[in-house]
Amino acid sequence: MEKNVNTNLRIIVRGIAFCYQCDEFPCNKTNFVTGLYKGWVMINEKIKKIGAETFYEKTRTRPRY
């Protein structure tokens, strides 16, 4: 639990909106299982490449679960 709090505070202090904007990305402070971690990295890299608005438009109708 403390790792998550520290990660969230780091994001707030650094003023970043997405993990890919952090100089420590990708980090291992997420506590995600391997499959979820890989997806998280992939999504953040995609957002970095195409931008948040474009990513949203391309994925907004895709089922999340």
N, CA, C and O atoms as CSV, one atom per row, in Angstrom:
chain,resi,resn,atom,element,x,y,z
A,1,MET,N,N,0.831,-1.200,0.000
A,1,MET,CA,C,0.000,0.000,0.000
A,1,MET,C,C,0.866,1.250,0.000
A,1,MET,O,O,0.577,2.196,-0.733
A,2,GLU,N,N,1.888,1.273,0.782
A,2,GLU,CA,C,2.732,2.457,0.876
A,2,GLU,C,C,3.382,2.794,-0.458
A,2,GLU,O,O,3.550,3.971,-0.778
A,3,LYS,N,N,3.757,1.770,-1.254
A,3,LYS,CA,C,4.341,2.021,-2.569
A,3,LYS,C,C,3.373,2.803,-3.445
A,3,LYS,O,O,3.778,3.747,-4.123
A,4,ASN,N,N,2.101,2.425,-3.439
A,4,ASN,CA,C,1.108,3.131,-4.244
A,4,ASN,C,C,0.955,4.579,-3.806
A,4,ASN,O,O,0.866,5.475,-4.645
A,5,VAL,N,N,0.923,4.812,-2.515
A,5,VAL,CA,C,0.803,6.178,-2.004
A,5,VAL,C,C,2.001,6.994,-2.453
A,5,VAL,O,O,1.841,8.122,-2.921
A,6,ASN,N,N,3.203,6.440,-2.317
A,6,ASN,CA,C,4.400,7.164,-2.738
A,6,ASN,C,C,4.382,7.459,-4.232
A,6,ASN,O,O,4.761,8.553,-4.651
A,7,THR,N,N,3.948,6.501,-5.036
A,7,THR,CA,C,3.872,6.708,-6.477
A,7,THR,C,C,2.868,7.808,-6.798
A,7,THR,O,O,3.153,8.682,-7.617
A,8,ASN,N,N,1.709,7.777,-6.171
A,8,ASN,CA,C,0.702,8.809,-6.416
A,8,ASN,C,C,1.202,10.182,-5.991
A,8,ASN,O,O,0.965,11.163,-6.696
A,9,LEU,N,N,1.875,10.274,-4.875
A,9,LEU,CA,C,2.415,11.555,-4.428
A,9,LEU,C,C,3.482,12.056,-5.390
A,9,LEU,O,O,3.562,13.254,-5.665
A,10,ARG,N,N,4.295,11.150,-5.898
A,10,ARG,CA,C,5.333,11.532,-6.849
A,10,ARG,C,C,4.690,12.128,-8.112
A,10,ARG,O,O,5.186,13.110,-8.664
A,11,ILE,N,N,3.606,11.535,-8.550
A,11,ILE,CA,C,2.912,12.046,-9.733
A,11,ILE,C,C,2.355,13.437,-9.464
A,11,ILE,O,O,2.487,14.325,-10.306
A,12,ILE,N,N,1.743,13.638,-8.322
A,12,ILE,CA,C,1.175,14.944,-7.981
A,12,ILE,C,C,2.269,16.003,-7.886
A,12,ILE,O,O,2.121,17.101,-8.422
A,13,VAL,N,N,3.352,15.680,-7.214
A,13,VAL,CA,C,4.440,16.646,-7.025
A,13,VAL,C,C,5.096,17.002,-8.355
A,13,VAL,O,O,5.443,18.161,-8.582
A,14,ARG,N,N,5.265,16.033,-9.222
A,14,ARG,CA,C,5.915,16.278,-10.511
A,14,ARG,C,C,4.978,16.906,-11.534
A,14,ARG,O,O,5.435,17.385,-12.572
A,15,GLY,N,N,3.697,16.914,-11.265
A,15,GLY,CA,C,2.739,17.532,-12.164
A,15,GLY,C,C,2.578,16.799,-13.484
A,15,GLY,O,O,2.469,17.430,-14.536
A,16,ILE,N,N,2.563,15.487,-13.440
A,16,ILE,CA,C,2.385,14.718,-14.667
A,16,ILE,C,C,1.009,14.083,-14.683
A,16,ILE,O,O,0.434,13.780,-13.637
A,17,ALA,N,N,0.489,13.885,-15.889
A,17,ALA,CA,C,-0.841,13.315,-16.028
A,17,ALA,C,C,-0.801,11.829,-16.375
A,17,ALA,O,O,-1.717,11.083,-16.029
A,18,PHE,N,N,0.256,11.402,-17.055
A,18,PHE,CA,C,0.386,10.014,-17.484
A,18,PHE,C,C,1.738,9.482,-17.050
A,18,PHE,O,O,2.718,10.223,-16.988
A,19,CYS,N,N,1.783,8.201,-16.751
A,19,CYS,CA,C,3.031,7.594,-16.274
A,19,CYS,C,C,4.176,7.765,-17.256
A,19,CYS,O,O,5.315,7.955,-16.831
A,20,TYR,N,N,3.913,7.704,-18.559
A,20,TYR,CA,C,4.993,7.821,-19.542
A,20,TYR,C,C,5.723,9.157,-19.436
A,20,TYR,O,O,6.852,9.272,-19.914
A,21,GLN,N,N,5.120,10.152,-18.833
A,21,GLN,CA,C,5.747,11.464,-18.684
A,21,GLN,C,C,6.799,11.491,-17.580
A,21,GLN,O,O,7.584,12.435,-17.487
A,22,CYS,N,N,6.815,10.472,-16.759
A,22,CYS,CA,C,7.756,10.395,-15.646
A,22,CYS,C,C,9.109,9.904,-16.145
A,22,CYS,O,O,9.175,9.008,-16.987
A,23,ASP,N,N,10.176,10.480,-15.636
A,23,ASP,CA,C,11.513,10.053,-16.047
A,23,ASP,C,C,11.857,8.654,-15.553
A,23,ASP,O,O,12.869,8.091,-15.970
A,24,GLU,N,N,11.042,8.084,-14.677
A,24,GLU,CA,C,11.258,6.725,-14.191
A,24,GLU,C,C,10.419,5.686,-14.937
A,24,GLU,O,O,10.459,4.502,-14.601
A,25,PHE,N,N,9.669,6.115,-15.933
A,25,PHE,CA,C,8.823,5.182,-16.699
A,25,PHE,C,C,9.669,4.356,-17.642
A,25,PHE,O,O,10.581,4.899,-18.266
A,26,PRO,N,N,9.408,3.074,-17.773
A,26,PRO,CA,C,8.503,2.278,-16.940
A,26,PRO,C,C,9.187,1.872,-15.643
A,26,PRO,O,O,10.370,1.532,-15.634
A,27,CYS,N,N,8.460,1.908,-14.590
A,27,CYS,CA,C,9.022,1.539,-13.292
A,27,CYS,C,C,8.341,0.272,-12.795
A,27,CYS,O,O,7.390,-0.211,-13.409
A,28,ASN,N,N,8.816,-0.249,-11.711
A,28,ASN,CA,C,8.214,-1.450,-11.135
A,28,ASN,C,C,7.478,-1.123,-9.840
A,28,ASN,O,O,7.376,-1.969,-8.951
A,29,LYS,N,N,6.975,0.081,-9.732
A,29,LYS,CA,C,6.296,0.525,-8.514
A,29,LYS,C,C,4.780,0.417,-8.612
A,29,LYS,O,O,4.062,0.980,-7.786
A,30,THR,N,N,4.296,-0.296,-9.608
A,30,THR,CA,C,2.860,-0.378,-9.840
A,30,THR,C,C,2.174,-1.483,-9.055
A,30,THR,O,O,0.973,-1.408,-8.799
A,31,ASN,N,N,2.920,-2.502,-8.674
A,31,ASN,CA,C,2.362,-3.698,-8.045
A,31,ASN,C,C,1.452,-4.481,-8.984
A,31,ASN,O,O,0.662,-5.304,-8.522
A,32,PHE,N,N,1.546,-4.241,-10.299
A,32,PHE,CA,C,0.751,-4.976,-11.277
A,32,PHE,C,C,1.340,-6.371,-11.476
A,32,PHE,O,O,2.554,-6.559,-11.392
A,33,VAL,N,N,0.477,-7.337,-11.737
A,33,VAL,CA,C,0.952,-8.658,-12.146
A,33,VAL,C,C,1.535,-8.528,-13.547
A,33,VAL,O,O,1.261,-7.545,-14.235
A,34,THR,N,N,2.327,-9.491,-13.979
A,34,THR,CA,C,3.087,-9.392,-15.227
A,34,THR,C,C,2.231,-9.020,-16.431
A,34,THR,O,O,2.597,-8.109,-17.174
A,35,GLY,N,N,1.112,-9.689,-16.648
A,35,GLY,CA,C,0.264,-9.405,-17.802
A,35,GLY,C,C,-0.293,-7.996,-17.786
A,35,GLY,O,O,-0.299,-7.317,-18.813
A,36,LEU,N,N,-0.755,-7.554,-16.643
A,36,LEU,CA,C,-1.286,-6.208,-16.509
A,36,LEU,C,C,-0.187,-5.165,-16.683
A,36,LEU,O,O,-0.411,-4.119,-17.292
A,37,TYR,N,N,0.994,-5.448,-16.154
A,37,TYR,CA,C,2.134,-4.534,-16.283
A,37,TYR,C,C,2.501,-4.326,-17.745
A,37,TYR,O,O,2.727,-3.196,-18.178
A,38,LYS,N,N,2.560,-5.416,-18.503
A,38,LYS,CA,C,2.904,-5.310,-19.929
A,38,LYS,C,C,1.874,-4.467,-20.673
A,38,LYS,O,O,2.240,-3.645,-21.514
A,39,GLY,N,N,0.604,-4.659,-20.377
A,39,GLY,CA,C,-0.449,-3.863,-21.004
A,39,GLY,C,C,-0.355,-2.401,-20.624
A,39,GLY,O,O,-0.558,-1.522,-21.462
A,40,TRP,N,N,-0.047,-2.138,-19.367
A,40,TRP,CA,C,0.099,-0.764,-18.880
A,40,TRP,C,C,1.230,-0.050,-19.603
A,40,TRP,O,O,1.085,1.105,-20.005
A,41,VAL,N,N,2.363,-0.738,-19.770
A,41,VAL,CA,C,3.498,-0.151,-20.493
A,41,VAL,C,C,3.102,0.108,-21.938
A,41,VAL,O,O,3.373,1.184,-22.471
A,42,MET,N,N,2.467,-0.862,-22.577
A,42,MET,CA,C,2.076,-0.734,-23.977
A,42,MET,C,C,1.126,0.453,-24.183
A,42,MET,O,O,1.298,1.232,-25.121
A,43,ILE,N,N,0.141,0.587,-23.320
A,43,ILE,CA,C,-0.820,1.682,-23.445
A,43,ILE,C,C,-0.135,3.034,-23.243
A,43,ILE,O,O,-0.383,3.973,-24.000
A,44,ASN,N,N,0.715,3.136,-22.238
A,44,ASN,CA,C,1.416,4.405,-22.002
A,44,ASN,C,C,2.328,4.770,-23.169
A,44,ASN,O,O,2.429,5.942,-23.531
A,45,GLU,N,N,2.992,3.781,-23.759
A,45,GLU,CA,C,3.841,4.054,-24.917
A,45,GLU,C,C,3.007,4.509,-26.111
A,45,GLU,O,O,3.426,5.387,-26.866
A,46,LYS,N,N,1.842,3.923,-26.281
A,46,LYS,CA,C,0.931,4.319,-27.372
A,46,LYS,C,C,0.440,5.751,-27.166
A,46,LYS,O,O,0.417,6.538,-28.113
A,47,ILE,N,N,0.049,6.095,-25.947
A,47,ILE,CA,C,-0.411,7.456,-25.656
A,47,ILE,C,C,0.715,8.451,-25.914
A,47,ILE,O,O,0.481,9.528,-26.462
A,48,LYS,N,N,1.915,8.099,-25.526
A,48,LYS,CA,C,3.068,8.972,-25.767
A,48,LYS,C,C,3.270,9.208,-27.262
A,48,LYS,O,O,3.574,10.322,-27.688
A,49,LYS,N,N,3.098,8.157,-28.044
A,49,LYS,CA,C,3.329,8.239,-29.486
A,49,LYS,C,C,2.246,9.028,-30.223
A,49,LYS,O,O,2.557,9.858,-31.076
A,50,ILE,N,N,0.976,8.772,-29.896
A,50,ILE,CA,C,-0.099,9.386,-30.682
A,50,ILE,C,C,-0.840,10.505,-29.952
A,50,ILE,O,O,-1.623,11.224,-30.572
A,51,GLY,N,N,-0.612,10.665,-28.668
A,51,GLY,CA,C,-1.291,11.695,-27.896
A,51,GLY,C,C,-2.538,11.169,-27.217
A,51,GLY,O,O,-3.170,10.226,-27.693
A,52,ALA,N,N,-2.883,11.783,-26.107
A,52,ALA,CA,C,-4.011,11.324,-25.287
A,52,ALA,C,C,-5.350,11.454,-26.011
A,52,ALA,O,O,-6.188,10.556,-25.925
A,53,GLU,N,N,-5.556,12.556,-26.718
A,53,GLU,CA,C,-6.840,12.760,-27.394
A,53,GLU,C,C,-7.050,11.730,-28.499
A,53,GLU,O,O,-8.137,11.169,-28.632
A,54,THR,N,N,-6.015,11.485,-29.285
A,54,THR,CA,C,-6.117,10.507,-30.366
A,54,THR,C,C,-6.306,9.110,-29.794
A,54,THR,O,O,-7.110,8.330,-30.305
A,55,PHE,N,N,-5.573,8.794,-28.741
A,55,PHE,CA,C,-5.731,7.488,-28.103
A,55,PHE,C,C,-7.168,7.318,-27.624
A,55,PHE,O,O,-7.774,6.265,-27.820
A,56,TYR,N,N,-7.700,8.339,-27.009
A,56,TYR,CA,C,-9.081,8.273,-26.531
A,56,TYR,C,C,-10.050,8.035,-27.684
A,56,TYR,O,O,-10.912,7.161,-27.599
A,57,GLU,N,N,-9.917,8.792,-28.738
A,57,GLU,CA,C,-10.828,8.651,-29.880
A,57,GLU,C,C,-10.742,7.257,-30.495
A,57,GLU,O,O,-11.759,6.703,-30.912
A,58,LYS,N,N,-9.558,6.695,-30.554
A,58,LYS,CA,C,-9.383,5.368,-31.154
A,58,LYS,C,C,-9.885,4.248,-30.248
A,58,LYS,O,O,-10.215,3.167,-30.738
A,59,THR,N,N,-9.950,4.481,-28.955
A,59,THR,CA,C,-10.294,3.389,-28.033
A,59,THR,C,C,-11.592,3.609,-27.267
A,59,THR,O,O,-11.984,2.743,-26.486
A,60,ARG,N,N,-12.259,4.717,-27.460
A,60,ARG,CA,C,-13.414,5.030,-26.614
A,60,ARG,C,C,-14.570,4.063,-26.755
A,60,ARG,O,O,-15.356,3.926,-25.818
A,61,THR,N,N,-14.707,3.391,-27.875
A,61,THR,CA,C,-15.807,2.446,-28.024
A,61,THR,C,C,-15.380,1.005,-27.769
A,61,THR,O,O,-16.210,0.097,-27.812
A,62,ARG,N,N,-14.109,0.791,-27.505
A,62,ARG,CA,C,-13.604,-0.566,-27.235
A,62,ARG,C,C,-14.009,-0.982,-25.820
A,62,ARG,O,O,-13.850,-0.211,-24.873
A,63,PRO,N,N,-14.523,-2.184,-25.682
A,63,PRO,CA,C,-14.858,-2.669,-24.338
A,63,PRO,C,C,-13.613,-2.717,-23.460
A,63,PRO,O,O,-12.537,-3.089,-23.928
A,64,ARG,N,N,-13.749,-2.349,-22.215
A,64,ARG,CA,C,-12.612,-2.317,-21.282
A,64,ARG,C,C,-12.393,-3.664,-20.608
A,64,ARG,O,O,-11.278,-3.967,-20.184
A,65,TYR,N,N,-13.422,-4.463,-20.506
A,65,TYR,CA,C,-13.289,-5.729,-19.777
A,65,TYR,C,C,-13.764,-6.882,-20.614
A,65,TYR,O,O,-13.727,-8.028,-20.165
